[in-house]
Structures are given as C-alpha cells and as structure tokens.
C-alpha cells in the first residue's frame, strides 16, 4: 500500500472508532466468536501456510500456533464481559460523599506489527486482545512469511470490514509508512534492533507501545537436576521451530560436575526426538531464509560440535546442533542465536552464576533445572527477566492466566488474557461526587479551627 492508502485506511478506522460501535461488550464478543469460527474453518490452510513458510509440521503448527490462538480467543470470549466492567474502589473520607471507580476504555486505533517466526500466533493473539478491549486494528505481518500473511489477510477480510480490522502487507516501506502515522497504541513483536526504531518512531507522536523483543535467554542446570528429564525438555524447547523461538533456551550454564552426563543425555535426546538424520525428518522445519541461514552457519564452531552440524543450503536447514566447551568469547555467545544451535558452558559455583547474570542484559526468559530450593529461590527472587520456568522451558508463554512480556532490553509491557486486555485499554480514574452534601473545609478562608482539626484527621 502507498502512504496515501495507509493514511486513508487509518482515517476510516478513526471515523469508525469515533462512532462508538466497538464499545459495547456484546459487539466485542460477537467479533471474537466470528474470529474463532474462521480460524477453526481455515485450519488446513493455516497449517499449509506454516509449512510453506517455516517447514512446520501440521502437528507443530497446531500445537504452537493456531491451537494457542484458539485458546486465547476462547479465553477472551469468556472473560471480556468481566474485564470490561468498571471497578469500584474505596473513597477516602475527605471526598465524602462520592463513588470512586476505574473504568477501562479502549486505546482507540491500534497498530499490531508481528514477526515471521510464529507468524500466525503472534499476529492473532494480540489482535484478539485488541478486539476484546474494544479497539480498531491495523495488522502488519512480516514480509518473510508471505503464505501465512496471505491466510491471515483472508481470515481477517472474511471476519471484519477494513474500517474495523485491516491487514497491510509488504516490507520496510510499508513499515515506515505505518509508523509515520499517529496511532493511539502500537504493539510490536520482533528484534531488539527493530524495536528500538519502532520506539523511536512512537516517541515522535508520544504514542504508547508494547515491545515484545528477545535476547540471550540462559538455561541453568545445577548438580541437583534430574539430568535425563532436563535434557529431554531442553531439547524440545530449544529445537522447536528450529530454534527460531524468542523464548528458546539460548545457551546452557551447567554445573561442571554434571556437565558430561548432561551432554551425553542431550545427544541421546536429539537422536531420539529428531532421528539420526534430522534433515530427513519430515517434521523438522527450516530456517526462514538464506540470510538467517548464512548467519547461523557462521556461529557454528565445528571443532566444538558434539552432535549435529549438518546443513543443507538448498532447503535452508541446519540439524539440531550442540556445542560443548563453549566460552563467553565464542562468536555464538556474542548475539541472540535464534536457531538450532545450543552452546554448553560450565560453572563451578552457583553464586558466581547468579552474580554473572545480574551483570548481563535482562533476558526475555530464564530457566533453571534444579531440586535445590535455595537455588530456585535465588533465581526467582534475585534475577530480573521477563518470565521463565523451573524444571521446564518455554511453556510459561502458553497460558492466558499469566502475562507474557519482557523487561529492560527484552521488552516492555505484557499481554495474554487479562494482561492483554489491560495492554490495549486505558483505565480512567473517576470520582462521581454527590451534590446533596458539600464539605466546607476545602474552601477559603482557611481560618476555622475545627476545619484544621478535621483536615488533620482526614489526611494522615
């Protein structure tokens, strides 16, 4: 779309929102039901698109994308009537007699910019939250996942008029044109580099934003961990979607006393879950494009590979790869990996690990495999990160009962369930002051001694 077409689209959405049609809760729930039915009806096309873009199997596509979208939409259908109600709060004695309440209202005209790695999930999840909160939305999916963008556009076109929800496809030119506009709220999921640019552009318009970014998410395995189970769960979470997951364990910090046993267990799990020849596994996907494939190949130090390392430039595939003996100076530790490469580092003292992580950028996720309650307490209480798991990986994002988001360098704001409704809402604080009584002590002249005593009584 041209700049003028985008401007015209946003103008029509502004007019639509100002008409008040999106405000009734009944309308919002009806739109969510329509979206849910359409996702269900197009399940095969969604799976085919995810296979085309990322090589995802139908099983993984449903488990990690469309199935989670259905769960979020269903959750918002059930809870939106309660979330949209005003909430009465206590009124202080000095404001007697009043009714004080917080009223959620929509942000207004919103922009949702989504990435390529989970293109369906990370587009439709925030859209469901935006609809539940009563907003209009322009959705901008990634140009790197064109098949999924096409089915998203088809679903949204069947469900909604463009004055309400619309899809803008394209690349950087369209991104720039959208960010030139003044939206009431921007929701962005993607890399830290692009997130900085989005936030900079939002600042030009004083537009509030949620940024869902990434970072190097550590996974600690201490000496008390169940090594076999840890290896099984880590291999699942790391190599899901070929490692192209924002909350995948980026690297392992393993107690030196159990490192050898852990590496052996990981090698066994890679072979058990993906086969001896992973690139021939029909359920194993691919890297999104040649650029990312070449970048990832450059991070592999083949002399440190204990399993994997095979690549296929023709299909943009890299086998699940584990590297042992890695140090902080290795190239693989210099950036977020975002691919099927798992470096294993060791530590001697758990206290030193905690101190080291306190000095690093705050990651989107952090994982600990341990049965030591002291270690668990220190990681959950002392370290700052977006979210995580104890004795598992990645599953914390698959619930509508908890907000998902980053902190510091890994993002700002959260969504899913109530947190998603709140992200796309503004809460007005309102005092409804009654007229049948008017306390006189706030008015000048301030000379009455009784008023001074009452003021001291009220404000303490």
PyMOL commands that set and color helices and strands:
alter all, ss='L'
color gray80, all
select helices_A, chain A and resi 3-18+25-41+43-54+58-83+93-95+121-132+146-159+172-180+192-205+227-243+259-274+278-280+290-297+302-304+331-333+350-359+373-382+395-397+408-410+417-423+440-442+449-458
alter helices_A, ss='H'
color red, helices_A
select strands_A, chain A and resi 87-89+98-106+109-113+136-140+165-167+185-189+208-212+218-221+251-255+305-307+311-312+317-318+321-323+341-347+365-369+387-390+404-405+411-412+414-415+425-433
alter strands_A, ss='S'
color yellow, strands_A
deselect
rebuild
show_as cartoon
